[in-house]
Amino acid sequence: MTAYTIGLTGPMGAGKSAVAQMLRGLGARVLDADAIVHQEQSRGTVGYSAIVQRFGTKVLGEDKEIDRAKLAAEVFADPRKLAELERIVHPRVVARVLEARSMLPDDAVMVVEAIKLLESAIRRTFDEIWVVLASPDEMIRRLRERGVPEAEARARLGHQHTNEEFRAAAHVVIENGGTRDETLAQVRTAWDLAAAKALARRTRGSGT
């Protein structure tokens, strides 16, 4: 047996990180797949070398580290390039997630926040998939607040699943278009059910 594992995903700007922070406060062990990607792209790693070999030094900043904005501009407008980047990065993320899960007790709940979760093979390892959603206008507004131009925000969202596709893949849907308290109430209810399932599975496994 392993820790009960939840995959947390949703479109850019939907509020996955806010929900992940709420889950940390409720006791979840949260892994940020985007942070893992950043680590695996750092200078000196195999991922760094593979990315520079494929996309060239034009994706590097002045410090010779990968400039994530430049890399995003290079791949998001070209589905083929995006798929090539994902083939470089995803296996390393999967390995890190599985390693972290193996180190947790059986009644723990681990949450993996990942924007590309539905496309990754790691999807099959999760006990539940949670999706965070907001309206397209709200997601674009949030992305603009982060400094993403509206045209680029729309282009990025256009390369992701629609809200309906995310909803169809979910065990749990968190509607994050209202107040923080409204979102937290949804998260707490879903968390209580997941924690109970984790405990019940451990009990069945121990035969008590």
Residue, then its C-alpha position, 0 to 999 in steps of 0.5 A: m500500500t501507499a499514501y492516498t494520492i490526489g492529482l490537483t489540476g485545472p486551467m491556468g488562472a483557475g486557482k490551483s495554487a490557492v486550493a493547494q495552500m488550503l490543502r496544506g493547511l488541512g494537513a495534506r502533503v503537497l507537491d508542486a509539479d511546476a516547482i519540480v519542473h523548474q528544479e529539473q530544468s536548472r543548469g547542470t541537470v540532464g533536463y537542462s542539457a536536453i532542453v538547450q540541445r533541442f531548443g537552443t541557447k535562445v531560451l537562456g537568460e543572461d545567467k545562462e539558466i533557462d528563461r521560463a518566459k522565453l521557453a514558454a514563448e518558444v513552445f506554447a505557439d507550436p503544439r509539436k514543440l510543446a510535446e517535445l518539451e513535455r517528453i523531456v520533462h514529464p518522466r523526471v517529474v513522474a519519478r520524483v512524485l513516485e519517490a515522494r509517495s513511497m516515503l509517506p505512511d499509508d494513511a497520509v494524503m499526498v496532493v500533486e498540483a500539476i497543470k498538465l496532469l491529464e496528459s501525463a502517464i502519472r494520471r493513472t497513479f492517482d486515487e482521485i483527480w481534483v479539478v479547480l475551475a473558474s470562468p474563462d473571463e476570470m482566468i484571463r483577468r487573473l493571468r493579466e494581473r500576473g503580467v500575461p498579456e491578454a492575447e497570450a493568456r487567451a492563446r495559452l488557455g486555448h492550448q489547454h482542455t476546456n472547462e467541460e473536458f476538465r470537469a469530465a475527468a474529475h472525481v471532485v470539482i472545486e468551483n473557484g469563482g466566488t469568495r475564498d470562504e466559498t472555495l475553502a468550504q468546498v475544499r474542506t468537504a472534499w478533504d474530509l472525504a478523502a482523508a476518511k478514504a485513506l484511513a479506511r483503506r489503511t484499516r482494510g489493509s491491516g485487517t483491523 
